[in-house]
Amino acid sequence: MTDRRTLLKSSAAASVVALAPQMLKAQGNSDPLKIGLIGCGGRGTGAVTQALAADSGVILWSLADLFAPGIERALQQTKNFGKQIQVTPERQFTGLDAFQQLINSGVDIVLLGTPPGFRPQHLRAAIEAGKHVFAEKPVAVDMHGVHSVMESAKLAQKKNLSIQHGFCWRFDPGAREGYAKVHNGELGRLISVYGTYLANPVKPLDTSAPPAGMSQLEWQIRNWFNFEWLSAGPLVEQCIHTVDKVAWALNDVDPVAVVASGGRAQKQDASNIYDHYNVAYEYPNGVIAHVGQRQYGSAHTEVQDRIFCEKGMLHVSNFSQSTIKDASGKRSWRFRAAAGQERNPYQVCHNEFFQAIRAGQTINTGEYMARSTALGLFGREAAHSGQRLLWKDFWNTNQDQAPDFSDLNTDFPVPAIPRPGTHKVS
């Protein structure tokens, strides 16, 4: 069995032996497209339902999860798709090698929905095998993983394979129209950005140690959101949407530097993640983009994005709810969906993905996914270290949080909570 670190450090060059992959040349036809899901949690199963709804020729062919109950839930939640569900017992895979068994099961397209700590490994394996991929956000938990995703994106380009991303706001019709107005200069020069993701705690730990008979490793994986090597922490796992909208507002140019703070105001459990961050990204031309993130119980919640420009402010407050106010504060525009327009960004994502595959077109957002994930890591590491970080230096770091393990019985202690002033960016 190959562990996560070993696979990530394998040479991408060795996989270029087959530059003629199982490319779907389905232009103009309705041949079945066999999909497989790796990671049968809520978001993974959601992605499957959207893929099935996107194209009546999509067939759910196989499922993989570390634990069998996830597969059972996915089958239950997709049963209404009838003949599109063709997952025989022989194509239901569990365990640490389940991802590779699924990739080898005859699928055309792989959907990645596991905890993000495994995303770079699974993406690499799927691309090496010649599969198109949908990858949920974020795509890594550390810069070692980011660099691996960049390599996989280059390999996919050589093989004419598609990689579709899961940064759902980029598919929201209202946000698309609003950000286009910022980019085309309709609001004048961009001055600053303020984005918030203030939420309730997500899957908090209810125990301080594994139950009897369960290893530390398995316990952490079952409670993956609470451990940074699996989730990347809340700034990168959940608030990455807000971070990505910062990148979107700035036309995906590189930042210059970042200063951030954070900590554990409410959390007192055995996890090693923070529960709040405040981040100030410094961009060229003096633009500052602020991100406020927290997961507090019994507190105000909101997900808001405000892009301040010379002639007004774009306000994105919910899916398909984008407005612009002029310099006087008067609303000058709001998004209005066209009749029959699909407004669910998750569905738009898969509609566009499968339409491109049917048309013989390649979508490769791998590099973009990696860079937006890195932007989140940039803010996280600034908060953890307490230092002002420069993007040009941070991009060349290679932090690797992956533990070495080959089975679930590994005794892997929870890494220490980062302490500003002592935590080192490596």
N, C-alpha and C positions, 0 to 999 in steps of 0.2 A: 504494500500500500504506500502511495506517495503522500507525504504530509504537505500541508499548505505552503510552508516556507520553501521546501525543495522544489515544488512545482513552479512557484513564482520566480525562482532563481534560474530556471532552466532557460536555455538559449532559444530565443524566438527564431534564430536562423535555422535551427534544426527542423523547424516545422514548415519551411518554405519548399519542402520537397515536392509538394503537390499544389502547384499554382493553378491547377484546373480542378476546382472543388466541385461539390455537389450543388452547383449554382442552378437556381430555379429559372429556367427559361420558359416562363409561363405566359409570356406576352400574348394577350388575345385569347386565352383559353381559361377553362375553369377546372384544371386538374386539381385534385385534392392536395392541400398543403398540410402536412403532418406537423403538429406542434407538440412540444414537451415542456413541462414546467418543472423547474428545480427550485424547491422551496415552496411548500403548500400552505403558507400562512395567509393572513387576510389580504395583503397587497398582492401576493403572488396569485391567489385564486381570483382576485379582482381582475388582474391582467389577463388571465385565461378567459374569463367571461367576456371581456372586451374584445379579445382576439376572435373568439367564436362569433360574436355579434358583428364583427367587422366584415366578415366574408363567409358566406354560406358553404364555401368549399374548404374551410378550415376544419381539420379533424384533430381532436385531442387524442393523441396517440399514446403518450406515456407520462407518468408522474414520478417524481423523486423527492424524497424528504428524509431527513435524518431519522424521523420517528413515524411509525405507521399511522397514528391517529390523524396526522396532517393530510395524508392521502385520502383517508376515509372522509374527512370533512370536505376536501376539494371535490370528490366524486358526488357527494351529497348536494353541494352548492351548484354543481353544473348539470345535474340530471335533467333539467328542463330543456337542454339542447338536443335531446333525443339521439338521432343517428350520428350526430357530430361527435359524440363521446364513444370512443372505441378503445378504451384503456382496459386491456385484458389483465388478469392477475399476473401474467408473466411479464407485463410491462409496468408493474408497480414496484419501484425500487426504494429500499431503505438502507440506512447506514452511511458511513463516511465515503464509500465508493459509489453511492447511488447516482451522483451527478454524472460520472463517467459511463455507468451502465445506461443511463437515459440517453446520453449523447450518442452511444453506439446502438441505440434501439431502432434506428431507421427514421428518425425525425428529420424534417427539413429545417425547422426553426426552433430555437431554444429560448424560453422565457426564464429569466433569472430573478428569483424573488426571495433568496435566502438572506440572512443577516449580511450586511455589507462587508464584514470581515472576510467572507469567502468569495466576494464578487470578482476580484482580479483573477483568482485561480479558475473559477468556472468560466469566465469570459475567455481566458486563454485557451482552455481545453475545447470549448465550442468552436472558436475560430480555427484552431489547428485542425479540427475535424471537418471543416468546411461548412459550418452551419451559420445561417443568419441568426441574429440575436436581438432580443429586447432585453435591456438591462435596467432594472429599477434603480432609483437613486438611493444614496450616493454610491459611487462605484469603488470606493476604497475607504480605509480607516486611517491610513498613514501614507507618507510620500513614497515609500517603497511600492505600495499598491498602485498609487497614481502613475508612477513610471511604468509599471507593468501594463496598465491599461493603455498608456500611450503606445507601447510596443505592439499590443494586440490590435489597436486601431490601425497602425501602419501595416500590420500583417493582413488585416481584413481588406484594406485598400488594394494590396497586391492580389488578393484572391477574389476581388469584386464581390465581397460579402457585405451585407447591410448590418449596421448596429444602430438600433433605435433607442433613444434615451427615455427616462421616466420623470424628467423635470416637468411636471404636468402643466405648470402655469404657462410655459411656452406654447402650449396648444390651446389656451383659453382664448376664444375669439375676441372678447372684450379687451383683454390685456394686449393681445397682438395689435389690435387697432390703436390702442392708446400709446403703446411704446413706439409704434410706427410714427405717430405724430411727434414724439420726442426726437426720434432719429432723423426725420426729414426737416427739422428746423422750425416746425410750425410754432413751437413755444420758445424759440430763441435759445440762447446758450444755457446749457444745463449747469446749475449752481451747486445743488447738493441733493442727497437722497436720504430718506429716513424710512427704514423698514422695521416692522415689529412682528414677532411670532411669540405671543404670550399665551401659553396653553396650560392645561392641567397636567399633572404627572402622568407619564405613560408607563404602564405595566410596572408599577413600583414593586420592589422586593417585599415579600411578606415573611421571609425567614432570613436569619443571619448566617446560616450555614446549610450545606446540603442535607437532605433527609438521610436516614440510615440506608446504606447500600448504594448510594449515588455518589459518584466521584465529583470532585471540584469542577472538573472540566465539563461534565455533562450538566451539572447544575448551572454553570455560567451560560452554556449554550441555550438551555431551556429558558433562561432569564436574560437573554442576550442584550436587550436594550440597556441594561444596567452596567454593562462592562465595555470599556472603551475599545478594547481590541476586537470586539464583535460589532458594536454599533457606531463607533467613532464619537459617541456622546451627542447630546441633544442639539448643539449648534450645527453639527454636520449631518445628523440623521434626520431630524425633523425640520429644523430651521434652515436647512440647506435650500429650501424653496425661496426663502427671503434673501439669502445670500446670492442665489442664482439670479434673482430679479435685480439685485444690485449690478451684477455683471451684465445683465441684459440692458439695463438703463444706460450703462457706460459703453455699450456696443462691444462688450467682451474684450476691451483693451486690458492690458495688464495693470494692476495697481502699482504704486510706488512703495508704499509702506503700510504698516498697520500698528495700532496701539489698542489694547483690549484689557478688560478685567472680567472677573467671574468668580464663582465659588459655589458653596453649598449653604444656602440660607435656611432651607427647610429639610433637606435630606440628612438623615442621621442613620442610614442603613448601611449594609455591607457592600454597597456598590462602590465604584471608583469614578463616577461621572459627576460633573457639576450639575446644578439645577438652574443656573442663570449665567448669561454672558452679556456684556456690552462692548461692542466692537466699533472702532472708527477706522475705516479704510481710507487711505490717502491716495488720490488719483492725480494724473497729470492735470496741469492748469488750475491747481488749487481746489479741485473738487473733493469734498469729504462725503463719504457715504457711511451712515450710521446704521447699525443693526442692533436691535434690542431683543434678546431672547430670554425666556424663562419658562419653567414648569413648576408652578406653585398651586397648591390646593387652596380652595376658598378665596380666590383672588380674581381680579379682572382679567378677562381673556380677550384677545383680538389678534387678527392677522391683517395688517395694513401696510400699504406701500405708498409713499408720497415722494414724487420726483419734482423738485422745485427748479423752475426755469425762469428766465428773464420775463417771459410774458404770461406766466401762469404755472399751475401745479396740476400734474396728473395724479389722481388718487385711484388706486386699485384696492378695493375693499373686499371683494368676494368674486367667485367665478362669474363672469359676464357682467360684473358691476364695476365699470370703469368710468370715471368722470374727469372733466377738466374744469378748473376754475381760473378765471383770468386774474390779472394782478389786483383787481379790486375785490376779489373774493366771490364774484358772480359766476355761476355755472355757465360755461359756454359750450359744453359738449358732454354728451353721455352716450355710451354704447347702446345701440339698438340692434338686436339680432334680426337677421332677415328671416322671412317666413320659411319654416322648415329647416333652418340652420341648426346643425348639431352644436350644442353648447356645452356638453360634458367634455372637458379637456382630456380625460382619460380615454374616452371613446375616440375623440379626434386623433389622438396619438396613434391608436391601433388602426383606425381607418386609413390614415396616411401611410402607415408602415406597410400594410398589406396591399394597398393600391399600388405602391411603388414596386413591390415584389411582382405583382401581376403584370406590371408594365415593363418588367425587365430593367428597372432603374435601381440604382444603389444609393442607399442612405447610409452615411457613415458619420455618426455624431460622437464617436469614441473620444477624439481629442477634446471636443467641447465638454463632454461629461467629466473627463479627467481634470480639466482646468477649473471648472466650477466647483468640483469636489475639493481641489487644492485650495481654492479661495476660502472655503469653509475651514479647512485645516490650518490655513494661514492665521485666521482669527483665533481659532482655538489655541494654537501654540503660543500666540502672543499673550493670551490671557493666562495660560498655564505657566509661562516663563516670567511674566511681568515685564517683558522687554519690548521695545519698539523693533519690529522686524522689517527687513527689506525684502521685497519680493524676489529680486535678482539673486539674493543669497538663499532664501527659503526654497526656491524652486530646485536648487541643487542639493538639498538635504535628502536623506534616505532613511528616515525613521522607519523601523520595521517592528511592529508590535506582535507579529505572529508567533505563538508558542510552537514548539516542536511536539507533535503528537501523532500517533498512528492508530490509536483506539480511544474510546471514550473513558477508559479507566485511568487515564493519566491524572496525576495529582498536580494540578496547576494552580498555585496560590493566586489570589486576586492581587494584581499590581497595585502599588501604592497610589493614593490620590495625589495628583500633581500639586506642588506647592510653589506659588510665584516667588521668585528670588532664588530658588534652588533647582527647579525643573530646567533641564537643558534641552535645547532644540538641536536635534542631531540628524 
